[in-house]
């Protein structure tokens, strides 16, 4: 359809569509949605309408088939169901980074792994020091995690003052960090294991891996087996989000059609369409419609399921699933006494110092040692000062830290209250300190 043949409304939408699309897909937009959901949850839980908030979060939702019944609270459906999709997307990103990203280069991989290990071990040790020999020591995994969405959102504030490669460095760091968090969840936050269901889940994952190796690429096949795997993992006692990551690692990453054959097939179809005496009519001509579909199929064969599914899930996860998780989990009741209690309790102190000080010491210290003994190298345009700022930013542990806190303090509302409050305080402090540090150091470097 030419521009002149479009009506007034279509021309108006064409004018605003590029800007709207850019806004929706921007990293800062997903961070903004997550922040707004957190603010709404905090306001709602502390307003005169707080009862409606907690009633909604714990509202039972279910499916009934005769005597068969599946029922869970809205909060559990989000945490054990929708968050599996987030972890699936995370698994796709991990696989891509290992194959072709920063983690594919040995020198960068060593540096990222060492920094990530320092950023996990040091916060866990600091938390354990505050909670040594207490029942609350189970929460040692809480300050280990980094919230990638919030961290990248905060970095956009100082984006003009930092190299673009620092964003990629933090993404790689967060991905290795998330791998560690997933292993911690699977190994240390599982109380009872059903060997039969866990074996069934692993068998289904192995089946998906075999199917991927055999060249199976139909989305419906992966969706069906993935749902069964999720159900088996849910019944096994291991948190079902682990299934999301494991399934993602089986998704095919190779194109079905080589790039050379892609061009040949596409040119052949397009040339046959150009030879027609009349213009292409996809609505009136079935033949033209089928040829256009063939071009689409050829493009799909030349792409990879990993890239396609990662692209398809990015917006739903960023703009719907993560904000929904924040809305249903960030509703912490605040008061001066609760804040004071959190700041004095070993749980709160361990989390705050772990996120702010632990991440800083662990990541910066590991980077310094790696550079000192030539165990790894930093990407171009990144110096040690940038890593120090990044180590502070990675102390933003909101989503993953909250998730681990809910597993560790399940059925312990008072301890969970301390943990959630401390996560918010620690994340805010980390964001402020990291932003200020990067802004000040970039100003000094520009003046020198």
Buried (B, 14 or more C-beta within 10 A) or exposed (E): EEEEEEEEEEEEEEEEEEEEEEEEEBBBBBBBBBBEBBEBBBEBBBEEEBEEBBEBBEEEEEEEEEEEEEEBBBBBBBBBBBBBBBBBBBBBBBBBBBEEBBBEBEBBBBBBBBBBBBBBBBBBBBBBBBBEEEEBBBBBBBBBBBBBBBBBBBBBBBBEBBBEBBBBBBBBBBBBBBBBBBBBBBEEBBEEEBEEBBEBBBEBBEBBBEBBEEEBBEEEEBEEBBBBBBBBBBBBBBBBBBBBBBBBBBBBBEBBBEEEBBEEBBEEBBEEBEEEEEEBEEEEBEEBBEBBEBBEEBEBBBBBBBBBBBEEBBEBBBBEBBBBBBBBBBBBBBEEEBBEBBBEBBBBBBBBBBBBBBBBBBBBBBBBBBBEEEBBBBBEEBEEBBBBBBBBBBBBBBBBBBBBBBBBBEEBEEBBBBBBBBBBBBBBBBBEBBBEBBBEBBEEEEEE
